[in-house]
Amino acid sequence: MNAQAVITGDIINFTRLNAANRKKLIEDTELLLKRWIKEKQNAEIFRGDSYQVLFDDIFEALTKSIQLICWFKKHSDEKNKIYLSTRISIGIGAVSYRGKNVLNSDGEAFHLSGRNFDTMKEGEFLTIHTNNERKNAGIKIILSFINKYIANWTMAQSEVIFLLLEGKTQQEIAEYLSLSQPSVNSRLKSAGWKEFEPTMRYIAELVKQE
């Protein structure tokens, strides 16, 4: 059975938002998640500020996880000093049962995602687990650096990274945000994107190896 990826996450500092902003953020996030996947039941929000999504492609799961981190960061309320982010646990393995939606489904990928989400520590924005402990040990070391990058991303940097992962070119992002192309490039450079992107590809390839 081919390995699939389940992401389980919640929103950091969500409860500090006022009721109207919480409602709007959840509605927009649900639309975003449903847009990303073909089978809408494979993405659900639960307990108000938590979500779970099933992806067939491992690299896509990694990419969308980074986008979600950027998505919440760019929705921070700087005026009131409410800085949003998210914690995401990716479980990679078999899916043995698909229920009426992702929350009613079961399998190794779900167990790895949920169980390791519950053990995430402060400063961990992204964790990835397979059923191979040797791989997990290597991935954990890499992610210790990845999480340090993520911790320092600003709203402006997150906005650019999100759009880049949507498939927009730097010039298109510049036009969309009313910036110069060098300004977009500067944000990506200061976020460490040149080093970050190939690292995520390496992790995806590492996971796929027998």
N, C-alpha and C positions, 0 to 999 in steps of 0.2 A: 504494500500500500504506500503510495507516495506521501511524503511529508507535507504537511500544510502548516500554516502559521496562524496562531490566535493571539491577538493583542487584548490585554485587559488593562484598563487605565482609569485614573480619576483626575479631577481638576484641583490643582493646588490653589488655595486661597479663594475658592469658589464662594464659600459662605460669607466672605467679607463684602461681596457685591450686594447692592440693594436688590429687592425682589424683582423689579422690572428688568434690570440688567441680567440677573440670573436666568430669567425666563427667555430673554432674547438670545443669550449665549447658547442655551441648551437647544432652542429651536434651530438656530443657525448651524450648530454642530451636528445635529441629527440630519439636516439637509446635506451637509458636507459628507458625512459618512455614507449616507444612502447613495449619493452621487458617485462615490468611488467604486461601488461594487455592483455586479450585475444582479445578484439575488438579494433583494432588499432585506430579507429576513436574516441575513448574515451580519447585520450591524444593528446593535441595540444600545440604547441608553437606559440605565437602571439606577435605582437609589438616588435619583436626582443629579448626582455629579459623577457617576461612573459609567463606563461604556465597555463594550466588548465587540470585536470585529474578527471575522474569519476571512483569511486570504488564502488562495490556492498557491500564489507565487510568493516565495520567501523574500526575494529582493523588494518586491512591491510592498510587503508588510513592513520592511525596514524603512523604505522611503516614506511611506504614509505615516509611520510613527514619528519620523523627524518632522514631517509636515504638521502633525498634530501638536508637537511641542511648540513649533513656530506659531501655529494657529492660536493657541492659548496665550502665548507670550505677547503676540501682537494685539490681543484684546485686553491687555492690562489697562488699568485706570491710573495713569501717571498723576493726574491732578490730585487724586485722593490717596496716592501712594499704595495702590492695590496691585501687586505684581502677580499675574497669573502664570502658571505653567502646568505641567502634567507629569504624572508618574506612569510609565508604561512597562508592562512585563510581557515579553513575547515568548510564547511557548511553541516549539517546533517539533512536530511529530505527527502521528496518525490521528485521523478523525474517524472514530468507529461508528458514530451514530449522529444523524442530523435530525433534530426535532423540528417543531413548527417555526422556531427561530434559533438564533445562535445561543441564547440563554438556556435552551432546552436540549442542546446538543452535548455530545460527550466524546471522550477519547483522550489519548495521551497529550495532544497539543493543548487541550483545555486544562488538564491537570497540571501540566508544567507551567502554563501561564498563570492560573489562579493561585496555585500553591506558592510560587515564587513572588507573586505580587504581594502577598501577605507578609513576606519577609524583607521587603525593600527597605533600605536604610535612608536616612536623611542625606541628601546630596546625590542620590541615585535617581536619575530621570528616566533611564532606559536600562532594562536588563533583558538578556536573551538566554534561553535555556533549551537544551536538547536532552536526549536520553544518554548522551555520551559525556561522561564526566571529564574526560581529557579535553574534549573540545570546549566544554563549559569553562574550564580553568583558563584556557587561552583567551576565550572571548571576554571573560571577566577582567583580565588584565587590560585588554584593548579598551573596553568600555570605561575603565577607570579614567582614562584620558579623554574619551569621548564625552563623558559626563562633565568633566571640567570645562570643556569648550562650551557645552550647552548652558552651564550655569552662568556664563558670562555674556551670553547673547542678549542684545538689547531688543527693544520693540522694533526699531528701524532695521536691524540686521535680520531679525526673524521674518519681517514682512518681505524682504527681498528673497530670502531663502525659500519661503513658502511659495512665492510666485515662480521662482526658478524651477522648483520641483513640480510645479503645475505644467511645465513645458515651455514657459516663456523665455525668450532670449533676453540678454541684458539690455538690449536696445528697447525691446517691447516693455520690459519692466520699467525702464527709465521714462518712457512715454506714459505708462499707466500711472506712475507715481509722481509725474511731473518733476523728474530729476534729470540730471545729466548722466550719460552712460558712465563716465569716470566716477561719479558719486556712487552708482550702483556697484561698480567694481570695487570701490574702496570699502563699502560695507561688507561685501563677500570676503575680501582679503582680511579685514580686521576680525571677521568671525572665524577665520581659519578654514574657510570652505575648501581651499585647494588641497589641504591635507585630509579634511573630513570626508569628502566624497569617495575617494578611492578606498579609504578605510572601511566604509560601509559595504562597498562592493567585495572587499576581501572577506569580511565576515560572512556575507551571503554565500560566497564560494566555499569557504571553510565548512559551513554548515552542510552544504550539499555533498561534500566529499564522503566517500564510503569509509 
